[in-house]
Every structure is written in C-alpha cells, then in structure tokens.
Amino acid sequence: MSEVRVHNLSISLDGFATGEGQALEAPFGHAGERLHEWLVGTRFFHAEDNLSGGTQGADNGFAVQHNPGIGAEIMGAGKFGPPGWQDDPDWKGWWGPNPPFHTPTFILTHRPRPSIEMEGGTTYHFLDATPAEAVAQAREAAAGADVRIGGGPTVVRDFLAEGLIDYMHVAQVPILLGRGVRLWDGLESLEQTYTIEPVSTPTGITHLTFTAKR
Amino acid sequence: MSEVRVHNLSISLDGFATGEGQALEAPFGHAGERLHEWLVGTRFFHAEDNLSGGTQGADNGFAVQHNPGIGAEIMGAGKFGPPGWQDDPDWKGWWGPNPPFHTPTFILTHRPRPSIEMEGGTTYHFLDATPAEAVAQAREAAAGADVRIGGGPTVVRDFLAEGLIDYMHVAQVPILLGRGVRLWDGLESLEQTYTIEPVSTPTGITHLTFTAKR
C-alpha cells in the first residue's frame, strides 16, 4: 500500500510551525522566513527554483526526500492562500503558474470550487472532506504512488491524530517564536505509535523522523 | 563573576518539563519517570546514589556537569515538595536526610520558614524574594562559586525572562506529554541573547545548550 508522508515541516524550538499574523505579504506571520532558512539554503531548494548551487550536507539529505515517490499532495486552506482567499475567484495559490507540486493537489476547504489545471503537472482540486476521505481520494489520484500531507500544522495534526500518517519529517529550528500555530497540541503519547529519531546537524537544525510502528 | 547555570532540565518534545497532576506520589505528575530515564541511566546518577555502573556516553557527559563549580542552588516551591507542603511544618524536601545538593539551597516561597541544616552540606533556606534578589543572596552564599537554578520550569522561565541565566542545558526527550507545565512560554526571541547548540545522542535525547551572548 502506498504511504502517506510529511516532509520538511519546520517548527521552532517552542513548537510553532507558523507565526502569528498570517497575511498576503506574510505567509508565515511574524516568523517571516526564519523557519525555512535551512531549507532555502539547500541544493534541493535551489534546484526547485532552477538555480545551481546550495548546500549538500545533511540538511539537503533530508530536504531532497520531499518529491520522490509522491503522486499527490493534500494541503489545508491555510497553506493555499492568505485568510480570505476563498472570496477571490481568481486566487490560484502562492506559487505562480508552475507550482512546485507537479501532481494532483487537493486543497481542503469548506467552500470548494472547480478544479484548476496549472502548468507542470499540478492540478488543484478543492475538497470538503474528512482527513480519511481526502486520503482515499488522493491515493486514487496518486495511482499507487505516495501521498504527501503538505501542511499547515493544524492539518498535519488532524491527520496524525487519526493515525493516517506513515512517515513524518520535522525540522526543529533553534529559535523561539513565542506565538503562532503549534504543531504538537493534542498529540499526547504519539511516541507509542511512532518510532522517533532525532539528529542534529551542524547548522543547528534537529531533524526528527517519525515512522509508524507496524 | 560567578555564573548562574541550569543543568539536566528535561522536557518532552512538546515542551513540558513536568506533567499534569503533581502530587506526593507523583512529583512529575502523569509524566512519571519518563522525562528522566536518560539521566537515571547515567554513571553520574548512579554515583549520586552511591551505585556503581551506569552509561558513560554523551548523555553522561552532559549529566556530570551538574555539580562541579556550584556553590549554591535556587529552586522553586514546586520542586521542594508536593502542593501544600507549606502546611506541613515537618516537610524537609523529597530527598531524605542527605540531599544531593551539598551546598546552601534556597527555596523560593511566599511563606518562608527557619533554615534547616541537613546532612552532607545541604542547608535549606526559605526566601520570599524576586529572582534578582535570590541570585544576589545565593551568590553571596556560594562565595565565588556558581549558582544553579534547580527548577521547576516556571522558575527557570522567570530567571530566563529577567536575563539572569548564563548557561542552560536542556535535555529534550522524544515523547509527547500533551499537558503539564511548559518551559518555553513567554520566551520569544531567546535566540537573540543565547547561542543555542543542539546535539542528538544515540539514546534519542537531544541536548540543547544555551550560552549567553556577551
């Protein structure tokens, strides 16, 4: 059976995956780019932007696992656009005409709209569905490949709580945001169903992998 | 000038340094001993209990730094006893007649009582004081040696917020407690005043050191 995976989910030391005050000009609120500097510096990220260069150390070793084997993504409404994007019929995501997904991409929203075909293989589908229903649809669209849960944190948390995630990679950044949206709320005893392995890299990031126990 | 240090402060992945429901038979609430298993296994901890054996790897390398150079400890009322100990005139801490402090030890409480001299060099002093006042008194008692802030988490947080801590070692344990007392609340941007270095060990613990920037 194909797997449901989370990659490159960055959190602060105090557990916030996004800051306070998300807006069009601040997708991560007061966190700015600080949660993702480690990722932006990697060769993986450079290549996504058709740039050469970037680091090839351990951080890149985690980052590059984002795409291989993935056949569909599921994301929350909060990742797709700033608060209120549902009122803008022309909103097509943050990522321009050729988004970095290159697969069917399911956006969870209580106000679905018709699907949008983008360049590069990404098609946006809008779903009002439970996590389990969304996984079933995405799995079908992925045609045997894996499904990535793209975030944000409340979506990842919901899918974790329902036991729908097989593998998760979290990058813990040594900053304290103090406020925002926490990843870990309501996930008591997650270690009973996942093998958790931490590894710190010389850039100060601690990568945590969660592998579902069978 | 002598330093103010924190050692072996254990937290869960979701940032709780103690669980919910602290009581006489459960000093760390529903966390039980899970936050401290890494410490109990070390040669340092065995030696404190006059036992031989224990691990000598990286975890022990952090653990053993607890005592050298320390001339006094400051702890909160919540570390000294279960809720309500102030109503028991005979309460002398959790640690028996020969406590593991071996120095003057200051307990912060709004209901001070006369000092108690224990075996092995520990004398308990009870202080109704601000963090800065407590550090001044402990520093004097330490006679040039360093002062350890012994916890619990709200006390460490208060001293951090006032910029009174020079060095802190936190051991992050890969479990999710879900509830209890958080260490990180109200400490936004702590990375601006501390150099933070994480290192994960093969036991799954991530040790984080905070060194005040000068």
Interface residues (C-beta under 8 A of the other chain):
Chain A: L13 D14 G15 Q172 P174 I175 L176 L177 G178 R179 R182 W184 D185 G186 L187 E188 S189 L190 E191 I196 E197 P198 V199 S200 G204 I205 T206 L208
Chain B: L13 D14 G15 Q172 P174 I175 L176 L177 G178 R179 R182 W184 D185 G186 L187 E188 S189 L190 E191 I196 E197 P198 V199 S200 G204 I205 T206 L208
